[in-house]
Amino acid sequence: MKRIYFFVFFSVFCLNMFSQNMKTRKWRPTELDSLQKAQLLFEEGNYVMALPIYQNLQISHPKETYLKYVVGICGLYRSDMHDKSLDFLSEVYGKNKKVSEIEYDLARAYHFNFKFDESMVLIDKYLSNKKLTSKQKENAEQLKNYCLNAKDFVASPVDAKIENIGDILNTTASEYVPVISSDENVMIYTYRGDQSVGGLQNAYNQPDPMGIYYEDVFITHKENNNWVSPASIGENINTNVHDAAIAISNDGQKLFIYRDNGYDNGDIYLSKLLGSTWSVPEKLFGEVNTYSWEGSCALSADEKILYFSSENFGGLGGKDIYSASLMPDGSWRKIKNLGPTINTPYDDDAPFIHPDGKTLIYSSKGMNSMGGYDIFKSELNLTDSTWSKPQNLGYPINTPDEDIYFVLSADGSRGYYASGKVGGYGLQDIYVVDMPDDFAKPVLAMLKGRVSVDDKPVKSEIIVDIMNTNAMYNTIFTNSESGNYLCNLHAGNNYKITYKVDGFENQVKELDLTDLKAFVEKTIDINYSTVDTTKKDTLLIVQNTIPNVTEQEKIDVGNSTKEGLIFKVQIAAYNLPKNYSYKHLNGLGSVEKLLLDDGITRFTIGGNFETLNKAKEHCKKVIIAGQTDAFVTAIYQNKRVYLEDLEKLGLIPPQK
């Protein structure tokens, strides 16, 4: 009760202090109630929720100086209100220069409006006050540094083209934190507007016409290279509390969201795409979530490292960026602070790890920011696991306002982020950035495709192994409804990709990226056929009716060719490739490595032979040269088969 009485008294006092000789309408009891409510929110630092209440009061009291002051302060926290804030605070300063912190607040308004010199004049005047606390001096000095940095960046803009993504996605409400699948076919983002679950709500999640809209998650995808009308991602994710999209896996099938239930400080949750439905989000298992705030993250391409931001104790100051490792039980542990190269005494947030595994993009209020959060880039040295000195992406990508939650396309040519730029459709809009020509392009291979049975999509487990280190890179799954899959592979490795579908033999592909120098896309579609099995069974039945053949017939068949049938001379086979020595076979043709669907690498010599007899003749030469275990094998319809199998199918005569 004492707190309420204090704010009632404080509100009346403020009105009297600011009104002075201003004539206003009489304040009704309901207006005083609204003013008291706004003052409570204002005192708690909840300026965004206080703003609409103050603005509503301004309708009846448009000349009230005090209302102009509080609206001006609240407007500093709304990118679409910065010009109004400057007007209102300038008017207040002109009438009463003794208002607490007015010089600092007006300097902030000048800074937001690109009036850096005017801002620094006020900052110097503010700093001349000997009664300032150490924290007030620190804030003012930081604002001055922002102005100095901003002047430099604005004077030398980078060659980046920034465009509003358009009114298909953007509305008069807020759209922000866009996250994309690596192929840029899916975008999920956070929305706050009249379509939010719960409508207008107060701080206690109760319906309130003077409240605000809470965060929901929306999704869109591309058709014919154009974004389609977005929609709510569904009731499994969106509730009447804050639900915000913060990260997505490379293949677009794992979504990380931030949720604030009101009884914790905000945690990270995970939802998975099951066909076309997103699962109910579950709080991350392990040590990522604490009693502190955790509100942004990014997943590495191999899905083994999670980068996240936290206010947990023990950091370098404010929010810091950490990494967590995936354990065999599915939990996230081994938490590591990324250290002073990345983290500063100020807030560091919104990490995005590029699919190349080493390019980190994040936002920081420290470093050489030109105001609030700026977007920075750093690269991981894969040899010693150190980070390079972060590079500010420059103006116009960065501005004096908050620039945060930036994601980069797999090929490095485009970025996506949200901003409240002048000329947008609403409070915050999503923008696409054509990156400068001198922006270092990442090197990786985007492997994607579709797995099907009789051309119908099927769920498949896909195991990706690094052959040169004998390490498992990742295990992914196709989407059960589309059959599509996507996996980003780092340069410098040779990969074995094993496709598994229940009821069928594994199919294995090899992708050598040892000498990869630029971004590439590789599409591998895998189709299993039930028809082939039926044909094989029929051939086995027919084989039983083949009569004995003469020696001449054997010779004739051995010299014949069959469509889809080739023969090879095999000289070695290993589960893992080895540096096999074959100097004794010089002159007998080139030696080839052949990786088939059983995962074994075979060495063959002499190339392909269209007939069995030619292959046998070459095999004899190889044996005479000293390779006594050489033998003839066959490839039929792209699958390795033994000669006895071909006998059963009636494609070659009996060999004994």
C-alpha positions in Angstrom: 0.0 0.0 0.0 2.9 2.4 0.8 4.2 1.7 -2.7 0.9 2.6 -4.3 0.5 5.8 -2.3 4.0 6.8 -3.2 3.3 6.5 -6.9 0.0 8.4 -6.6 1.8 11.2 -4.8 4.7 11.0 -7.3 2.4 11.2 -10.2 0.6 14.3 -8.9 3.9 15.9 -8.0 5.3 15.3 -11.5 2.2 16.7 -13.1 2.4 19.9 -10.9 6.1 20.2 -11.6 5.9 19.9 -15.3 2.6 21.7 -15.9 3.7 25.0 -14.4 1.6 27.5 -16.4 0.3 25.0 -18.9 -3.5 24.8 -19.0 -4.9 21.2 -19.3 -8.3 19.6 -18.9 -9.1 18.3 -15.4 -7.7 14.9 -14.7 -10.5 12.3 -14.2 -10.1 9.6 -11.5 -9.9 6.9 -14.2 -7.0 8.9 -15.9 -5.2 9.1 -12.6 -5.6 5.3 -12.2 -4.1 4.8 -15.7 -1.3 7.2 -14.8 -0.6 5.3 -11.7 -0.5 2.0 -13.6 1.9 3.5 -16.2 4.1 4.9 -13.5 4.5 1.5 -11.9 5.5 0.0 -15.2 7.8 3.0 -15.9 9.5 2.6 -12.5 10.1 -1.1 -13.2 11.8 -0.3 -16.5 8.9 -1.8 -18.6 8.8 1.2 -20.9 7.3 -0.6 -23.9 4.2 -1.6 -21.8 3.9 1.9 -20.2 4.1 3.7 -23.6 0.5 2.9 -24.9 -1.0 4.0 -21.6 0.8 7.3 -21.7 -0.1 7.8 -25.3 -3.7 7.2 -24.5 -3.6 9.9 -21.8 -2.0 12.3 -24.3 -5.2 12.2 -26.4 -7.0 14.1 -23.7 -3.9 16.1 -22.6 -1.9 16.8 -25.7 -0.1 19.8 -24.2 0.9 18.2 -20.9 4.7 18.5 -20.7 5.1 15.7 -18.2 3.4 13.2 -20.6 5.6 14.4 -23.4 8.6 13.7 -21.2 7.6 10.1 -20.3 6.5 9.3 -23.8 9.9 10.7 -25.0 11.7 8.4 -22.6 9.6 5.3 -23.5 10.0 6.1 -27.2 13.8 5.6 -26.8 13.0 1.9 -26.6 10.9 1.8 -29.7 12.7 2.2 -33.0 9.7 3.7 -34.7 9.5 6.4 -32.0 13.0 7.9 -32.1 12.0 11.0 -34.0 9.1 11.7 -31.7 11.4 11.1 -28.7 13.8 13.7 -30.0 11.0 16.2 -30.5 9.4 15.7 -27.0 12.6 15.6 -25.1 13.9 18.7 -26.9 10.8 20.5 -25.9 11.1 19.4 -22.3 14.7 20.4 -22.1 13.8 23.8 -23.5 11.3 24.4 -20.7 13.2 22.8 -17.8 16.9 21.9 -17.9 16.8 20.7 -14.4 14.8 17.6 -15.1 16.7 14.6 -13.8 19.0 12.9 -16.5 17.4 15.1 -19.2 20.8 15.9 -20.9 21.7 12.2 -21.0 18.3 11.1 -22.3 18.3 13.9 -24.9 21.8 12.9 -26.0 20.5 9.4 -26.5 17.7 10.7 -28.7 20.2 12.7 -30.8 22.4 9.6 -31.2 19.5 7.5 -32.4 18.7 10.2 -35.0 22.2 10.3 -36.4 23.0 13.7 -34.8 26.2 12.6 -33.2 27.9 16.0 -32.7 24.8 17.4 -30.9 24.7 14.2 -28.8 28.4 14.6 -27.7 27.9 18.3 -26.8 25.2 17.2 -24.3 27.2 14.3 -23.0 30.1 16.6 -22.2 27.8 18.9 -20.4 26.3 16.0 -18.5 29.7 14.7 -17.5 30.6 18.1 -16.0 28.2 17.3 -13.2 30.4 16.3 -10.2 27.6 14.5 -8.5 27.3 11.7 -11.0 27.8 8.2 -9.8 30.4 5.9 -11.3 27.7 4.0 -13.2 26.3 7.2 -14.7 29.7 8.3 -15.8 30.3 4.9 -17.4 27.0 5.0 -19.3 27.8 8.5 -20.6 31.3 7.6 -21.7 30.0 4.5 -23.5 27.4 6.7 -25.3 30.1 9.1 -26.3 32.2 6.1 -27.7 29.1 5.0 -29.6 28.9 8.4 -31.2 32.6 8.4 -32.2 32.4 4.9 -33.6 29.1 5.8 -35.5 30.7 8.9 -37.1 33.5 6.7 -38.5 31.3 4.0 -39.8 28.7 6.3 -41.4 31.6 8.2 -43.1 32.8 4.9 -44.7 29.8 2.7 -45.4 30.2 -0.8 -46.6 28.8 -1.9 -50.0 25.8 -3.8 -48.7 22.4 -3.6 -50.3 19.6 -3.8 -47.7 16.0 -4.4 -48.8 12.7 -4.9 -47.0 11.6 -8.4 -47.6 8.2 -7.2 -48.5 4.6 -7.1 -47.3 4.0 -10.8 -47.8 5.8 -11.2 -44.4 6.0 -7.8 -42.9 2.9 -6.1 -41.4 2.1 -3.1 -39.3 3.0 -5.3 -36.3 6.5 -6.5 -35.3 8.3 -9.3 -37.2 11.8 -10.1 -36.0 14.5 -12.8 -35.3 14.3 -14.5 -38.7 15.9 -18.0 -38.8 16.3 -19.9 -42.0 17.1 -23.4 -43.2 20.4 -23.7 -45.1 18.7 -23.9 -48.5 16.7 -20.8 -47.6 13.4 -22.6 -48.4 12.0 -22.2 -44.8 11.9 -19.1 -42.7 10.6 -19.0 -39.1 10.4 -15.8 -37.2 8.9 -14.1 -34.1 5.7 -12.1 -34.4 4.0 -9.6 -32.1 0.6 -8.3 -33.3 -3.1 -8.7 -33.3 -2.7 -12.3 -34.4 -0.8 -13.2 -31.3 -2.3 -15.8 -29.0 -4.1 -14.1 -26.1 -4.4 -10.7 -27.8 -3.5 -7.7 -25.8 -2.3 -8.7 -22.3 -0.9 -7.1 -19.2 2.3 -8.1 -17.4 0.4 -11.0 -15.7 -0.8 -12.5 -19.0 -4.3 -11.3 -18.4 -6.5 -9.7 -21.2 -6.1 -5.9 -21.1 -7.1 -3.4 -23.8 -4.2 -1.2 -22.6 -1.7 -4.2 -22.6 0.7 -5.4 -25.3 0.8 -8.3 -27.7 3.0 -11.2 -26.6 5.5 -13.1 -28.9 4.4 -15.9 -31.2 6.2 -18.0 -33.8 5.3 -17.8 -37.5 6.5 -19.8 -40.4 6.7 -19.3 -44.2 8.4 -21.2 -47.1 9.3 -20.5 -50.7 7.3 -21.5 -53.8 8.8 -20.6 -57.2 11.5 -18.7 -55.3 9.0 -16.5 -53.6 7.9 -16.4 -49.9 4.3 -17.5 -49.4 1.9 -15.9 -46.9 3.1 -16.9 -43.4 1.0 -18.5 -40.7 1.2 -19.4 -37.0 3.4 -22.4 -36.5 0.7 -24.0 -34.4 -0.7 -24.4 -31.0 1.9 -26.9 -29.9 4.4 -24.0 -29.8 2.4 -20.8 -29.5 0.8 -20.1 -26.1 -0.3 -16.9 -24.3 3.2 -16.4 -22.9 6.3 -15.3 -24.8 7.2 -17.9 -27.4 10.0 -16.7 -29.7 11.9 -18.4 -32.5 15.7 -18.2 -31.9 17.4 -20.8 -34.0 16.8 -23.6 -36.5 18.9 -26.6 -37.5 20.5 -26.6 -40.9 17.9 -29.0 -42.3 15.0 -27.0 -40.9 13.7 -29.9 -38.8 14.8 -28.8 -35.3 13.5 -25.5 -33.9 14.8 -23.8 -30.8 12.5 -21.4 -29.1 12.7 -19.0 -26.1 9.9 -19.2 -23.6 9.3 -17.1 -20.6 6.6 -18.7 -18.4 6.7 -15.9 -15.9 8.0 -18.2 -13.1 11.6 -18.5 -14.5 13.9 -16.0 -16.1 13.4 -17.4 -19.6 14.8 -20.7 -21.0 15.6 -22.4 -24.3 13.3 -25.2 -25.6 13.5 -27.6 -28.5 10.7 -28.6 -30.9 11.1 -31.2 -33.7 9.3 -31.4 -37.1 7.4 -34.7 -37.3 6.2 -34.9 -40.8 4.3 -31.5 -41.1 3.7 -31.0 -37.4 6.0 -29.4 -34.9 6.2 -31.2 -31.6 5.4 -29.7 -28.2 8.7 -27.9 -27.2 10.7 -29.5 -24.4 13.2 -27.6 -22.2 16.8 -28.5 -23.2 18.1 -31.3 -21.1 21.4 -30.7 -19.4 23.3 -27.6 -18.1 22.4 -24.9 -20.7 19.3 -23.6 -18.8 19.9 -22.2 -15.4 18.1 -19.9 -12.9 19.4 -17.0 -15.0 18.2 -15.8 -18.4 19.1 -17.9 -21.5 17.5 -16.5 -24.6 19.4 -17.2 -27.8 21.3 -20.0 -29.4 22.7 -21.6 -32.6 23.4 -25.2 -33.5 26.5 -26.3 -35.4 26.2 -28.2 -38.7 27.2 -31.5 -37.2 24.7 -30.8 -34.4 27.3 -31.6 -31.7 27.9 -28.0 -30.4 25.3 -25.5 -29.2 26.3 -21.9 -28.9 24.1 -19.9 -26.5 23.8 -16.6 -24.6 23.3 -16.5 -20.9 23.3 -14.1 -17.9 24.6 -16.9 -15.7 27.1 -15.9 -13.0 30.7 -16.2 -13.7 30.7 -14.4 -17.1 32.7 -11.4 -18.2 29.7 -9.1 -17.6 26.1 -8.9 -18.7 25.2 -11.5 -21.2 28.0 -13.8 -22.4 28.2 -16.3 -25.2 28.9 -19.9 -24.2 29.2 -23.3 -26.0 27.8 -26.7 -24.9 28.6 -30.1 -26.1 26.1 -32.9 -26.9 26.5 -35.9 -24.7 25.6 -39.5 -25.7 22.5 -39.4 -23.5 21.2 -36.3 -25.5 22.0 -33.8 -22.8 24.0 -30.6 -23.3 27.0 -30.3 -21.0 30.6 -29.2 -20.8 29.7 -25.5 -20.8 32.5 -23.2 -21.9 32.6 -19.4 -22.0 33.9 -18.3 -25.4 36.4 -16.0 -23.6 37.4 -12.3 -23.8 38.0 -12.3 -27.5 34.3 -12.7 -28.1 32.7 -11.6 -24.8 33.0 -8.1 -23.3 32.0 -6.4 -20.0 28.8 -5.5 -21.8 26.0 -7.6 -23.3 27.0 -10.2 -26.0 24.1 -12.0 -27.5 22.4 -13.7 -30.5 25.1 -16.1 -31.7 24.8 -17.6 -35.2 27.3 -20.3 -36.2 27.5 -20.7 -40.0 27.2 -24.2 -41.6 30.9 -23.9 -42.4 31.6 -24.6 -38.7 33.9 -21.7 -38.1 32.2 -18.4 -39.0 30.5 -16.9 -35.9 28.2 -14.0 -36.2 26.8 -12.4 -33.1 25.8 -9.0 -31.6 27.6 -7.0 -28.9 27.2 -3.8 -27.1 30.9 -3.7 -26.5 33.8 -3.7 -29.0 33.5 -0.8 -31.4 29.7 -0.8 -31.6 28.1 2.3 -33.0 25.2 2.0 -30.6 23.5 -0.7 -28.5 24.0 -4.0 -30.2 26.1 -4.1 -33.4 26.6 -7.2 -35.5 30.1 -8.7 -35.5 31.9 -11.6 -37.2 34.7 -13.8 -35.9 36.3 -17.0 -37.2 37.3 -20.1 -35.4 40.8 -21.4 -35.9 40.2 -25.2 -36.3 43.8 -26.0 -35.4 44.0 -24.4 -31.9 40.3 -23.5 -31.3 40.9 -19.8 -30.9 38.7 -17.0 -32.2 39.8 -14.2 -34.5 39.4 -10.6 -33.4 35.7 -9.7 -34.1 35.0 -7.5 -37.1 32.1 -5.0 -37.0 30.0 -5.5 -40.2 29.8 -1.8 -40.6 27.2 0.7 -41.6 24.5 0.5 -43.0 24.1 -3.1 -41.7 24.7 -1.7 -38.2 23.1 1.5 -37.0 22.9 3.5 -33.7 19.9 1.4 -32.8 19.8 -2.3 -31.7 21.1 -4.5 -34.5 20.7 -8.1 -33.5 19.7 -11.7 -34.6 21.6 -11.7 -37.9 21.7 -15.0 -39.9 23.7 -15.7 -43.0 22.9 -17.9 -46.0 25.0 -21.0 -46.6 26.8 -19.5 -49.6 27.5 -16.3 -47.6 25.9 -14.0 -50.2 22.8 -13.0 -48.2 21.9 -12.1 -44.6 18.6 -11.8 -42.9 17.7 -9.7 -39.8 15.0 -7.4 -38.4 15.1 -3.6 -38.0 12.8 -0.7 -37.2 14.1 1.4 -40.1 12.2 4.4 -41.3 10.0 3.5 -44.3 9.1 0.0 -43.1 5.7 -1.5 -42.8 5.5 -1.6 -39.0 7.4 -1.5 -35.7 10.0 -4.0 -36.9 10.4 -5.6 -40.3 12.5 -8.4 -41.7 15.2 -7.3 -44.2 17.4 -9.1 -46.5 21.0 -8.0 -47.0 23.1 -8.6 -50.1 26.5 -8.9 -48.5 29.5 -6.8 -49.7 31.7 -8.2 -52.4 34.7 -8.3 -50.1 32.8 -10.3 -47.5 34.7 -13.6 -47.1 32.6 -16.3 -48.6 32.4 -19.6 -46.7 33.6 -22.9 -48.1 31.4 -26.0 -47.6 29.2 -28.4 -49.5 25.4 -28.4 -49.0 24.3 -32.0 -49.5 20.6 -32.5 -50.1 18.2 -34.8 -51.8 15.2 -37.1 -51.4 14.9 -40.7 -50.4 12.0 -42.7 -51.7 10.6 -46.1 -52.3 9.0 -46.6 -55.7 9.2 -42.7 -56.0 7.2 -42.2 -52.8 8.9 -40.3 -49.9 10.1 -42.4 -47.0 11.7 -41.9 -43.7 15.4 -42.8 -43.9 18.3 -42.8 -41.4 21.3 -41.2 -43.0 24.7 -41.8 -41.3 27.6 -39.4 -42.4 31.1 -40.6 -41.6 34.4 -38.9 -42.1 36.5 -41.5 -43.9 39.9 -39.9 -43.5 39.5 -39.8 -39.7 37.2 -42.8 -39.2 34.9 -40.5 -37.2 31.1 -40.2 -37.3 30.1 -36.7 -38.5 26.4 -36.8 -38.0 23.2 -38.9 -38.2 20.2 -37.2 -39.8 16.8 -38.3 -40.9 14.7 -37.5 -43.9 11.3 -35.8 -43.3 8.8 -38.7 -43.2 6.3 -36.8 -45.5 8.6 -35.2 -48.1 11.5 -37.6 -48.0 13.8 -34.6 -48.1 17.1 -34.3 -46.2 19.9 -31.8 -45.9 23.3 -31.8 -44.4 26.2 -29.3 -44.6 29.6 -30.8 -44.9 32.9 -29.1 -44.1 35.8 -28.9 -46.6 38.9 -30.9 -46.2 37.3 -34.3 -45.6 36.2 -37.4 -47.5 32.7 -38.5 -46.5 30.8 -41.8 -46.6 27.0 -41.4 -46.6 25.0 -44.4 -45.7 21.3 -44.5 -46.4 19.1 -46.9 -44.4 15.5 -47.8 -45.1 13.7 -50.6 -43.3 13.4 -53.7 -45.5 16.1 -52.7 -48.0 19.8 -53.0 -48.3 21.8 -49.9 -47.3 22.9 -47.7 -50.1 26.3 -46.0 -49.7 27.7 -42.9 -51.5 31.1 -41.2 -51.2 31.7 -37.5 -51.4 35.3 -36.3 -51.5 35.7 -32.7 -50.3 39.4 -32.9 -49.6 40.3 -30.1 -52.1 37.0 -28.1 -51.9 37.8 -24.4 -52.4 34.3 -22.8 -52.6 30.7 -23.3 -51.7 28.9 -26.0 -53.7 25.5 -27.7 -53.7 25.4 -31.5 -54.2 22.1 -33.3 -54.7 21.9 -37.1 -54.2 18.5 -38.6 -54.6 18.1 -42.2 -53.4 15.3 -44.4 -54.7 14.6 -48.0 -53.6 12.4 -50.2 -55.8 10.2 -53.1 -54.7 9.8 -53.9 -58.4 13.4 -54.9 -58.7 13.0 -57.5 -56.0 10.0 -59.0 -57.8 12.0 -59.2 -61.0 14.8 -60.9 -59.3 12.5 -63.6 -57.8 11.0 -64.2 -61.2 14.5 -64.7 -62.7 15.5 -67.1 -60.0 12.5 -69.3 -60.9 13.3 -69.1 -64.6 16.9 -70.2 -63.9 15.8 -73.5 -62.6 14.5 -74.4 -66.1 17.8 -73.6 -67.9 19.2 -76.9 -69.4 22.8 -77.9 -69.4 24.9 -75.9 -71.9 27.8 -77.1 -74.1 31.3 -75.7 -73.8 30.8 -73.7 -77.1 27.7 -72.2 -75.6 29.7 -71.2 -72.5 32.3 -69.4 -74.7 29.5 -67.7 -76.7 27.8 -66.5 -73.5 31.1 -65.4 -72.0 31.7 -63.2 -75.1 28.3 -61.7 -75.0 27.3 -58.3 -73.4 24.3 -57.5 -71.3 22.8 -54.1 -70.6 23.7 -52.8 -67.1 26.3 -55.5 -66.6 30.1 -54.9 -66.4 33.0 -56.9 -65.0 36.0 -55.8 -63.0 39.2 -57.4 -61.7 39.5 -56.9 -57.9 42.9 -56.9 -56.3 42.1 -55.7 -52.7 39.4 -54.7 -50.3 39.4 -52.8 -46.9 36.8 -51.6 -44.4 38.8 -48.4 -44.2 40.8 -47.1 -47.2 44.6 -47.7 -47.0 47.6 -46.6 -49.0 47.6 -49.9 -51.0 50.9 -50.5 -52.9 50.5 -51.9 -56.4 53.9 -51.1 -58.1 54.1 -54.8 -59.2 51.1 -54.3 -61.3 52.5 -51.4 -63.4 51.4 -51.7 -67.0 48.2 -53.5 -66.3 45.9 -50.5 -66.3 44.9 -47.9 -63.8 43.9 -48.8 -60.2 40.5 -47.5 -59.0 38.9 -47.2 -55.6 35.3 -48.5 -55.6 33.1 -47.8 -52.6 29.9 -49.8 -52.7 26.7 -50.0 -50.6 28.3 -52.4 -48.1 30.7 -49.7 -46.9 33.8 -51.6 -48.1 36.4 -49.9 -50.3 37.6 -52.1 -53.1 40.6 -51.7 -55.4 40.2 -52.8 -59.0 42.6 -52.7 -61.9 42.1 -52.3 -65.7 38.8 -50.5 -65.7 35.5 -52.0 -66.9 35.1 -55.1 -69.1 31.9 -55.6 -71.1 32.3 -59.3 -71.3 33.2 -62.0 -68.8 35.9 -63.6 -71.0 37.8 -60.3 -71.4 37.8 -59.8 -67.6 39.1 -63.4 -67.1 41.9 -62.8 -69.6 43.0 -59.7 -67.7 42.7 -61.4 -64.3 45.2 -64.1 -65.5 47.7 -61.4 -66.4 47.3 -59.8 -62.9 47.8 -63.2 -61.2 50.9 -63.9 -63.2 52.2 -60.5 -62.2 52.1 -61.6 -58.6 48.6 -60.6 -57.4 47.6 -64.3 -56.7 44.3 -63.4 -54.9 42.9 -61.4 -57.8 39.5 -62.4 -59.1 36.7 -61.2 -61.4 33.7 -59.5 -59.9 30.6 -57.9 -61.5 28.5 -54.8 -61.3 24.9 -55.4 -62.3 22.4 -52.5 -62.4 24.8 -50.4 -60.2 25.1 -53.1 -57.5 28.0 -55.4 -56.9 27.1 -59.1 -57.4 29.1 -62.3 -57.3 29.5 -64.5 -60.4 27.5 -67.3 -58.8 24.6 -64.8 -58.5 24.8 -64.1 -62.2 24.7 -67.8 -62.8 21.5 -68.1 -60.9 20.0 -65.3 -62.8 21.0 -67.0 -66.1 23.2 -64.1 -67.2 26.3 -66.2 -67.5 26.9 -69.9 -67.9 27.9 -72.2 -65.0 31.6 -71.6 -64.2 32.5 -75.1 -63.1 
